[in-house]
Amino acid sequence: MNTDDIIQQAVAYIEENLGQDLSLDDLSKKTGYSKFYLSRLFSDITGCTIYKYIKMRRITEAARRLTDTEAAIIDIAFEAGYQSQQAFTNAFTHIYQCSPQAYRTAGIFNPKMKRYGKFIQMGVRLHTVRSYAA
């Protein structure tokens, strides 16, 4: 299996389980590679750590839910893996520079981390990575 296939498999697992508890151990078992090798490979290819990718994808999907649904912010926070609305609000505000409520009121979805592909956008920094069909 080449490195792109390994990352594709890891990303597919992450994306399918964003709403669940994800651990590096689970990801390692799913891909069949050691967590150390997988972590290094993921960072080398994508430009970010597995942890940061998961966190940013969860926040991005929460932002989508804020603009596309009327779900309560606390429910979106729990679905994004946060234990409290306050922890979610702090993380969201750090990334989006506004509260979840203000973001919802604006009503414009602006993804901070798109699913792994040719480019990964993290804020204003853009990383070029190898492409594959997602």
N, C-alpha and C positions, 0 to 999 in steps of 0.2 A: 504494500500500500504506500503510495507516495505521500508527501507531507500535506499537499492540498486535500487529499482524500481524508487524512486524519483530522485536519481542521474542519472540513465539511461535516464529518461525522460528529465531532464535538459540538459544533454550532447547531446542528440539527437537534441533538439531544438537549442542548441548552434552550433552544427556542421552543421545543415541545414541552419543556418543564419549567418555564419561567415562573409560573405560579406556585411551584413546589419548592421545597427545600432542596437546594443543589449543593453538593459538596465536591471538592476536587477528587476525593476518593471514589465517589459514584461515577464521575466523569472518566476517571482513570479505568475503572472496571468496564465501563461501557465501550471505551475505545480499545482497551487491551494494552494500553501503554502506561508506563509508570507516571505518577503524578508529577515528578520532577521533569521528565522528558516532555510531557504534554504541556506543562506550564511554560517551559522555555520555548518550545516550538510555537505555541500559541502567541506568546509575546513577540517572538521574532517575526512571525508572519503577519499578524494583525496590528502590531504596534501598541497593544495594550494588554494588560493582564486579564486572565480569565475572570477574576473577581470584579475588575472594573467593567469589563464587557457585560457581565450579568447585571451589575448595579445600574449601569447606564441604559441597558435594554429595558429593565424593569421600570425605571423612571420614564423612559420614552413611551412605553406602552401605557403607563399611568397617565401621562399627558394626553395621549390619544383618547383614553377613556374619559378624561375630564372634558374634552371638547365634543366627543361623540355620544355621550350618554348623560343621563341625569343621576347616575349612581352616586350615593353618598360618598364624600371624600374619605371617610373612615373605612368604608368598604373597599375603595380603590387602594387605600393604604395597606390594608390587610392582604389584598390580592397581590400587591407588589412585594410582599414579604416583610413589611414593617410591623413591629409589635404595637405601635401606637400612632395616632394621627400626628402627634407632635414630632416624633422621629421622622415620619414621612415628610411633614411640612418643612422641617429643617433641611433634609436632603434635597427635596424638590426646589426649595428656595435657593440653595447653594448652586444648583445646576441651572435653573431657569431664571434666576434673579427676580422672582416674584412668588407670591404665595400660590398654592393650588387654586384657591378661590379666585384670585385675580386672573390667573391663567384661564380658568373656566369662563369667567366673565368676558375676557377678550375674545374667546371662541376661535382662536386661530391655532391649529396644530403645527408645531415646529419641531420635528424630530431632532434630538440631540445625538442619538446613536442609532443609525440604521443597521439592519441586519447585515452581518458580514457578507461582503461581496467584493467588487472591484475596489471600492473606496469605503473607508470607514470614517464617518464624520464625528468628531468629538469637539463640540464647541466650534471654535474657529480654526482648529488644527485639522489638516486633512492628510491622511496617510494613504499612499498608494500601496496596494497589496496585490498579490496574484489573484486572478479572477477564476471563477468556476461557476457553473450553472447552479443557482440556489434552489 
